[in-house]
Amino acid sequence: MTRLSVEMLAADKVEPITSAGHAQLGIAVLAGIAVIVLLITKFKLHAFLALTIGSLALGAFAGAPLDKAIASFTAGLGSTVAGVGVLIALGAILGKLLADSGGADQIVDTILAKAGGRSMPWAMVLIASVIGLPLFFEVGVVLLIPVVLMVAKRGNYSLMRIGIPALAGLSVMHGLVPPHPGPLVAIDAVGANLGVTLALGVLVAVPTVVIAGPLFSKVAARWVDVPAPDRMIPQRPSEELERRPGFGATLATILLPVVLMLSKALVDIVVDDPEHTVQRVFDVVGSPLIALLAAVLVGIFTLGRPAGFSRERISQLVDRGLAPIAGILLIVGAGGGFKQTLIDCGVGQMVLDVSKDWSIPALLLAWLIAVAIRLATGSATVATISAAGLVAPLAADMSTPHTALLVLAIGAGSLFFSHVNDAGFWLVKEYFGLSVGQNIKTWSVMETIISVVAGGLVLLLSLVV
């Protein structure tokens, strides 16, 4: 949903599709979310189907005509996919190119060759943060697990001392830093500036990942002192390659979209003239679409060609990179449909009306809503999408930095306490060979630290920007 549509809604210029009162709307929201939670957790239904059914249930509970609820859902789905779908696709292609070419392994091996002893956890968090920029969390875990196991076993380190920093780096990037799907959807929903959100996201991410990664890993290693599991380390992609891209070229390719988007944000601040030639140029090259497209095209020559990939293999690589994101696109789209149904039912105006008499800050409210949905559904993406839809109207009167902080508050809340209803919980547990209790004391606590520290930093930043 655009910022304009939020402002129109806040000004009562858009008629809701139902005339229900606040009490009925509140019950409808809780019932709609309860339907989604029940379908995901109890009946193990795919999140796309659960969000679709939950959106229709929300409309029905709010007393909206079914045809109008369907129209709201499909409009929201379409606008969300149109806004972020291409970006998710480009990010997936770049991530696949990075993994298959051996570029990711080159970064890992180069940094590890220069690290050792006490610096190893810091090296792991650096590796995960850099590689985590263009990769989905699950892909990053699968890519880094062989490295974590290898380093822990060869260096005789506690698995937690090496694994927690790597997981922290991936998780923080996933929740706070675009172009990951969650932050992108929240940016689209509340009308935030992507460059400002990226800059503030990095500012929040650095201290958060230090605290939840290398520092907490000391405690986690004492709580759960386990060695790397004695099983076969998965094969890394570059082991099949005769050569792979260089460290500098790989790092430059990964950071290219970040640099372009941050450059646009900086030019917007310094020049501040939409008609100025420099700003118009950077408005184009710093847009997420062009920045990620440029990184993919550059990556073909800096990653694919040095690895010896033919044109046919690069084409096949793009196909394989796009295939796994179908489910993600559908979940994100359905989340956008749910968000639009919330708004069109009048829930946005209800949030404005109810929250104006509260003393709770809007950023804290956004964090708490995301935390509640995360705990209930286990999905950071679902939590981000749903919370963004609920609090989007609060952004109407916010400044550009505070709107960006609203996105980060939602992202921070969406990472709170991963437990048994989160697929990531089981992914980490099985790879590291932990019991459920051990995983809660390490992975779940780490996620909670990330959420609380990032949320606290967002609130502190709101006082100075």
C-alpha positions as CSV (number, residue, x, y, z in Angstrom):
1,M,0.0,0.0,0.0
2,T,1.4,3.4,-0.9
3,R,1.9,6.2,1.6
4,L,-0.8,8.2,-0.3
5,S,-3.4,5.6,0.3
6,V,-2.5,5.5,4.0
7,E,-3.0,9.2,4.3
8,M,-6.3,9.1,2.4
9,L,-7.5,6.4,4.7
10,A,-6.4,8.4,7.8
11,A,-8.3,11.4,6.4
12,D,-11.5,9.3,6.0
13,K,-11.4,9.8,2.2
14,V,-11.6,6.1,1.5
15,E,-14.8,4.4,2.6
16,P,-14.2,1.1,4.4
17,I,-15.9,-2.0,2.9
18,T,-17.8,-2.5,6.2
19,S,-19.4,-0.2,8.7
20,A,-18.6,-2.3,11.7
21,G,-17.8,-0.6,15.0
22,H,-14.4,-0.8,16.8
23,A,-15.5,-3.7,19.0
24,Q,-16.6,-5.9,16.0
25,L,-13.5,-4.9,14.0
26,G,-11.2,-5.8,16.9
27,I,-12.9,-9.2,17.3
28,A,-12.6,-9.7,13.5
29,V,-8.9,-8.9,13.5
30,L,-8.3,-11.4,16.4
31,A,-10.5,-14.0,14.7
32,G,-8.7,-13.6,11.3
33,I,-5.3,-13.9,12.9
34,A,-6.5,-16.8,15.0
35,V,-7.6,-18.6,11.8
36,I,-4.2,-18.1,10.2
37,V,-2.4,-19.3,13.4
38,L,-4.6,-22.3,13.7
39,L,-4.3,-23.3,10.1
40,I,-0.4,-23.0,10.1
41,T,0.2,-24.6,13.5
42,K,-2.6,-27.1,14.0
43,F,-3.4,-28.2,10.5
44,K,0.1,-27.5,9.0
45,L,-1.4,-25.7,6.1
46,H,0.9,-23.8,3.8
47,A,1.2,-20.1,4.9
48,F,-0.1,-18.9,1.5
49,L,-3.4,-20.8,1.9
50,A,-3.7,-19.9,5.5
51,L,-3.3,-16.2,4.8
52,T,-5.8,-16.4,1.9
53,I,-8.4,-18.1,4.1
54,G,-7.6,-15.8,7.1
55,S,-8.2,-12.7,4.9
56,L,-11.6,-14.0,3.8
57,A,-12.4,-14.9,7.4
58,L,-11.4,-11.4,8.5
59,G,-13.8,-9.9,6.0
60,A,-16.6,-12.2,7.0
61,F,-16.2,-11.5,10.7
62,A,-16.1,-7.8,10.0
63,G,-19.4,-8.0,8.1
64,A,-18.0,-7.1,4.8
65,P,-19.6,-8.5,1.6
66,L,-17.6,-11.5,0.4
67,D,-17.1,-10.1,-3.1
68,K,-15.6,-6.9,-1.7
69,A,-13.3,-8.9,0.7
70,I,-12.1,-10.9,-2.3
71,A,-11.5,-7.7,-4.3
72,S,-9.5,-6.2,-1.4
73,F,-7.4,-9.4,-1.0
74,T,-6.6,-9.7,-4.7
75,A,-5.8,-6.0,-5.0
76,G,-3.4,-6.2,-2.1
77,L,-1.8,-9.4,-3.4
78,G,-1.3,-7.9,-6.8
79,S,0.2,-4.6,-5.6
80,T,2.5,-6.3,-3.2
81,V,3.9,-8.7,-5.8
82,A,4.2,-5.8,-8.2
83,G,6.2,-3.8,-5.6
84,V,8.6,-6.5,-4.3
85,G,8.2,-9.6,-6.5
86,V,10.9,-8.6,-9.0
87,L,13.3,-7.6,-6.2
88,I,12.9,-10.9,-4.5
89,A,13.5,-12.7,-7.8
90,L,16.6,-10.6,-8.5
91,G,17.9,-11.3,-5.0
92,A,17.4,-15.0,-5.5
93,I,19.3,-15.0,-8.8
94,L,22.2,-13.1,-7.2
95,G,22.2,-15.5,-4.3
96,K,22.3,-18.6,-6.5
97,L,25.0,-17.1,-8.7
98,L,27.1,-16.3,-5.5
99,A,26.6,-19.8,-4.2
100,D,27.1,-21.9,-7.3
101,S,30.1,-20.0,-8.7
102,G,32.0,-20.5,-5.5
103,G,32.1,-16.8,-4.7
104,A,30.6,-17.4,-1.3
105,D,33.2,-20.0,-0.5
106,Q,35.9,-17.7,-1.7
107,I,34.8,-15.0,0.8
108,V,34.6,-17.6,3.6
109,D,38.0,-19.2,2.9
110,T,39.7,-15.8,2.5
111,I,38.4,-14.5,5.8
112,L,39.0,-17.7,7.7
113,A,42.6,-17.8,6.4
114,K,43.3,-14.5,8.1
115,A,41.4,-15.4,11.4
116,G,42.2,-17.7,14.2
117,G,41.9,-18.2,18.0
118,R,39.8,-15.6,19.7
119,S,39.0,-13.7,16.4
120,M,37.3,-16.7,14.9
121,P,33.7,-15.9,16.2
122,W,34.2,-12.4,14.9
123,A,35.3,-13.8,11.5
124,M,32.1,-16.0,11.4
125,V,29.8,-13.1,12.1
126,L,31.5,-11.0,9.4
127,I,31.2,-13.9,6.9
128,A,27.5,-14.5,7.7
129,S,26.7,-10.8,7.6
130,V,28.3,-10.2,4.2
131,I,27.0,-13.4,2.6
132,G,23.6,-12.8,4.3
133,L,23.0,-9.6,2.4
134,P,21.7,-11.2,-0.9
135,L,20.7,-14.6,0.5
136,F,17.5,-15.8,2.1
137,F,18.0,-17.1,5.7
138,E,17.5,-20.8,4.9
139,V,19.9,-20.6,1.9
140,G,22.5,-18.9,4.0
141,V,22.2,-21.6,6.7
142,V,22.6,-24.4,4.2
143,L,25.6,-22.6,2.7
144,L,27.4,-21.8,6.0
145,I,26.7,-25.0,7.9
146,P,29.6,-26.9,6.2
147,V,31.9,-24.0,7.1
148,V,30.7,-23.9,10.8
149,L,31.1,-27.6,11.2
150,M,34.5,-27.7,9.5
151,V,35.9,-24.8,11.6
152,A,34.5,-26.1,14.8
153,K,35.9,-29.6,14.2
154,R,39.4,-28.6,12.9
155,G,39.9,-25.9,15.4
156,N,38.5,-27.9,18.3
157,Y,36.0,-25.1,19.1
158,S,32.7,-25.4,20.9
159,L,30.0,-25.6,18.2
160,M,28.1,-22.8,19.8
161,R,31.1,-20.5,19.8
162,I,31.3,-20.7,16.0
163,G,27.7,-21.4,15.1
164,I,25.9,-18.7,17.1
165,P,27.8,-15.8,15.5
166,A,27.1,-17.2,12.0
167,L,23.4,-17.6,12.8
168,A,23.2,-14.1,14.3
169,G,24.7,-12.5,11.2
170,L,22.2,-14.3,8.9
171,S,19.2,-13.6,11.2
172,V,19.9,-9.9,11.6
173,M,20.3,-9.4,7.9
174,H,17.1,-11.3,7.3
175,G,15.0,-9.2,9.7
176,L,16.4,-5.7,9.4
177,V,18.2,-5.1,6.1
178,P,16.7,-4.8,2.7
179,P,16.6,-6.3,0.1
180,H,15.3,-9.2,2.2
181,P,11.6,-9.9,1.6
182,G,10.4,-9.0,5.1
183,P,11.9,-5.5,5.2
184,L,10.9,-4.9,1.6
185,V,7.3,-5.7,2.3
186,A,7.2,-3.5,5.4
187,I,8.8,-0.6,3.5
188,D,6.2,-1.0,0.8
189,A,3.3,-1.2,3.3
190,V,4.2,1.9,5.4
191,G,5.6,4.0,2.5
192,A,9.1,4.2,3.9
193,N,12.2,5.4,2.0
194,L,14.3,2.3,1.1
195,G,17.7,4.1,1.2
196,V,17.0,5.6,4.7
197,T,15.7,2.3,6.0
198,L,18.8,0.5,4.6
199,A,21.1,3.1,6.3
200,L,19.4,3.0,9.6
201,G,19.0,-0.8,9.3
202,V,22.8,-1.2,9.0
203,L,23.3,1.2,11.9
204,V,21.0,-1.0,14.1
205,A,22.3,-4.3,12.8
206,V,26.0,-3.8,13.6
207,P,25.7,-3.5,17.5
208,T,22.8,-6.0,17.5
209,V,24.8,-8.7,15.7
210,V,27.9,-8.1,17.9
211,I,25.9,-8.6,21.1
212,A,23.8,-11.5,19.9
213,G,26.7,-13.1,18.0
214,P,30.3,-13.2,19.4
215,L,29.3,-11.9,22.8
216,F,26.4,-14.2,23.5
217,S,28.2,-17.1,22.0
218,K,30.5,-17.1,25.0
219,V,27.5,-17.7,27.3
220,A,25.8,-20.1,24.9
221,A,29.0,-22.2,24.7
222,R,28.9,-22.6,28.5
223,W,25.2,-23.4,28.6
224,V,25.5,-26.0,25.7
225,D,29.0,-27.2,25.4
226,V,28.8,-29.6,22.4
227,P,31.3,-30.4,19.7
228,A,30.5,-30.4,16.0
229,P,28.4,-33.6,15.3
230,D,30.4,-36.5,13.9
231,R,28.8,-36.9,10.6
232,M,29.7,-36.1,7.0
233,I,30.2,-32.5,6.3
234,P,28.0,-31.5,3.3
235,Q,29.8,-30.9,0.1
236,R,30.4,-27.2,-0.8
237,P,29.5,-26.0,-4.3
238,S,33.1,-24.9,-5.2
239,E,34.5,-28.3,-4.6
240,E,33.2,-29.3,-8.0
241,L,34.8,-26.3,-9.7
242,E,38.2,-26.0,-11.3
243,R,38.4,-22.3,-10.5
244,R,36.3,-19.7,-8.8
245,P,36.0,-15.9,-8.7
246,G,38.4,-13.7,-6.7
247,F,37.7,-12.3,-3.3
248,G,37.6,-8.6,-4.3
249,A,35.4,-9.1,-7.3
250,T,32.9,-11.2,-5.2
251,L,32.8,-8.7,-2.4
252,A,32.3,-5.8,-4.8
253,T,29.4,-7.6,-6.5
254,I,27.6,-8.3,-3.2
255,L,28.0,-4.8,-2.0
256,L,27.1,-3.1,-5.3
257,P,23.3,-2.8,-4.7
258,V,23.9,-1.6,-1.1
259,V,26.3,1.1,-2.3
260,L,23.9,2.2,-5.0
261,M,20.9,2.4,-2.7
262,L,22.8,4.2,0.0
263,S,24.3,6.6,-2.5
264,K,20.8,7.6,-3.6
265,A,19.8,8.2,0.0
266,L,22.9,10.4,0.5
267,V,22.3,12.4,-2.7
268,D,18.6,12.9,-1.7
269,I,19.8,14.5,1.6
270,V,22.7,16.6,0.1
271,V,21.1,17.8,-3.1
272,D,17.4,17.8,-2.1
273,D,16.2,19.0,-5.5
274,P,14.1,16.5,-7.5
275,E,14.8,18.5,-10.7
276,H,18.6,18.4,-10.3
277,T,20.4,16.2,-12.8
278,V,22.5,14.5,-10.2
279,Q,19.5,13.6,-8.1
280,R,17.5,12.4,-11.1
281,V,20.4,10.1,-12.1
282,F,20.8,8.6,-8.6
283,D,17.0,8.2,-8.3
284,V,17.3,5.8,-11.2
285,V,20.6,4.0,-10.5
286,G,19.8,3.8,-6.7
287,S,16.3,2.4,-7.1
288,P,16.1,-1.2,-5.8
289,L,15.2,-2.6,-9.2
290,I,18.1,-1.1,-11.0
291,A,20.6,-1.7,-8.1
292,L,19.8,-5.4,-7.9
293,L,19.6,-5.8,-11.7
294,A,23.0,-4.2,-12.0
295,A,24.4,-6.5,-9.4
296,V,23.0,-9.6,-11.2
297,L,24.4,-8.4,-14.6
298,V,27.8,-7.6,-13.1
299,G,27.7,-10.9,-11.2
300,I,27.4,-12.8,-14.5
301,F,30.8,-11.4,-15.5
302,T,32.5,-11.2,-12.1
303,L,31.2,-14.5,-10.7
304,G,29.9,-16.7,-13.5
305,R,32.6,-16.2,-16.1
306,P,35.5,-16.7,-13.7
307,A,34.0,-19.9,-12.5
308,G,34.0,-21.1,-16.1
309,F,30.2,-21.0,-16.6
310,S,29.0,-21.0,-20.2
311,R,26.0,-19.0,-21.3
312,E,23.8,-22.1,-21.2
313,R,24.9,-22.9,-17.6
314,I,24.2,-19.3,-16.5
315,S,20.7,-19.5,-18.0
316,Q,20.1,-22.8,-16.2
317,L,21.4,-21.2,-13.0
318,V,18.9,-18.4,-13.2
319,D,16.1,-21.0,-13.7
320,R,17.2,-22.9,-10.6
321,G,17.5,-19.7,-8.6
322,L,14.0,-18.7,-9.4
323,A,12.3,-22.0,-8.8
324,P,12.5,-22.1,-5.0
325,I,11.1,-18.6,-4.5
326,A,7.6,-19.4,-5.9
327,G,6.4,-20.2,-2.4
328,I,8.0,-17.1,-0.9
329,L,6.4,-14.9,-3.5
330,L,3.0,-16.4,-2.9
331,I,3.3,-16.0,0.9
332,V,4.5,-12.4,0.5
333,G,1.6,-11.7,-1.9
334,A,-1.0,-13.3,0.3
335,G,0.4,-11.3,3.2
336,G,-0.1,-8.2,1.2
337,G,-3.7,-9.3,0.5
338,F,-4.3,-9.8,4.2
339,K,-2.8,-6.4,4.9
340,Q,-5.1,-4.7,2.3
341,T,-8.2,-6.5,3.7
342,L,-7.3,-5.2,7.1
343,I,-7.0,-1.6,5.8
344,D,-10.2,-1.8,3.6
345,C,-12.2,-3.2,6.5
346,G,-11.4,0.0,8.4
347,V,-8.9,-1.6,10.8
348,G,-6.3,1.0,10.0
349,Q,-8.6,3.8,11.1
350,M,-9.5,1.8,14.2
351,V,-5.8,1.6,15.1
352,L,-5.5,5.3,14.7
353,D,-8.6,6.0,16.8
354,V,-7.7,3.6,19.6
355,S,-3.9,4.3,19.8
356,K,-4.2,8.1,19.9
357,D,-5.4,7.9,23.5
358,W,-2.6,5.5,24.5
359,S,0.7,6.6,26.0
360,I,2.6,3.7,24.3
361,P,4.9,4.9,21.5
362,A,4.0,3.8,17.9
363,L,7.4,2.1,17.5
364,L,6.9,0.0,20.6
365,L,3.3,-0.8,19.5
366,A,4.6,-2.1,16.2
367,W,7.3,-4.2,17.9
368,L,4.8,-5.7,20.3
369,I,2.3,-6.6,17.5
370,A,5.1,-8.2,15.5
371,V,6.2,-10.2,18.6
372,A,2.7,-11.5,19.2
373,I,2.2,-12.7,15.6
374,R,5.7,-14.2,15.5
375,L,5.1,-16.2,18.7
376,A,1.8,-17.4,17.4
377,T,2.7,-18.3,13.8
378,G,6.4,-19.0,14.0
379,S,7.0,-17.1,10.8
380,A,9.1,-13.9,10.7
381,T,7.7,-13.1,7.2
382,V,4.1,-13.5,8.3
383,A,4.7,-11.4,11.4
384,T,6.3,-8.6,9.4
385,I,3.5,-8.5,6.8
386,S,0.7,-8.7,9.2
387,A,2.2,-6.2,11.7
388,A,3.0,-3.8,8.8
389,G,-0.7,-3.9,7.7
390,L,-1.9,-3.2,11.2
391,V,0.3,-0.2,12.0
392,A,0.7,1.3,8.5
393,P,-1.7,4.1,9.2
394,L,0.5,5.3,12.1
395,A,3.2,6.2,9.5
396,A,0.9,8.9,7.9
397,D,2.2,11.7,10.1
398,M,5.7,10.4,10.7
399,S,8.9,11.9,9.3
400,T,11.0,9.9,6.8
401,P,13.5,8.6,9.4
402,H,10.7,7.7,11.8
403,T,8.8,5.8,9.1
404,A,12.1,3.9,8.4
405,L,12.4,3.1,12.1
406,L,8.8,1.8,12.1
407,V,9.9,-0.7,9.5
408,L,12.9,-1.7,11.7
409,A,10.7,-2.0,14.8
410,I,8.4,-4.5,12.9
411,G,11.5,-6.4,11.7
412,A,13.0,-6.6,15.1
413,G,9.7,-7.9,16.6
414,S,9.4,-10.5,13.9
415,L,12.5,-12.2,15.1
416,F,11.5,-12.7,18.8
417,F,11.9,-16.2,20.4
418,S,11.9,-18.7,17.6
419,H,10.4,-22.0,19.0
420,V,8.8,-25.2,17.9
421,N,6.4,-23.6,15.3
422,D,9.2,-22.1,13.4
423,A,10.8,-24.0,10.5
424,G,14.1,-22.3,11.2
425,F,14.1,-23.8,14.8
426,W,14.1,-27.3,13.4
427,L,16.6,-26.5,10.7
428,V,19.2,-25.3,13.2
429,K,18.4,-28.1,15.6
430,E,18.9,-30.9,13.1
431,Y,22.1,-29.4,11.5
432,F,23.8,-28.9,14.8
433,G,22.5,-32.1,16.4
434,L,20.9,-30.4,19.4
435,S,18.1,-31.5,21.7
436,V,15.0,-29.3,21.8
437,G,16.1,-27.9,25.2
438,Q,19.6,-27.1,24.0
439,N,18.2,-25.4,20.9
440,I,15.9,-23.2,23.0
441,K,18.8,-22.2,25.3
442,T,21.0,-21.2,22.3
443,W,19.1,-20.5,19.1
444,S,15.8,-19.3,20.7
445,V,17.6,-17.1,23.2
446,M,19.8,-15.6,20.5
447,E,16.8,-14.7,18.4
448,T,15.2,-13.0,21.5
449,I,18.4,-11.0,22.1
450,I,18.4,-9.8,18.5
451,S,14.8,-8.8,18.8
452,V,15.1,-7.0,22.1
453,V,18.4,-5.3,21.4
454,A,17.3,-4.1,17.9
455,G,14.0,-2.9,19.2
456,G,15.7,-1.0,22.0
457,L,18.2,0.6,19.5
458,V,15.3,1.6,17.3
459,L,13.6,3.4,20.2
460,L,16.8,5.1,21.1
461,L,17.4,6.3,17.5
462,S,13.8,7.7,17.5
463,L,14.9,10.2,20.2
464,V,17.8,11.6,18.1
465,V,16.7,11.5,14.4
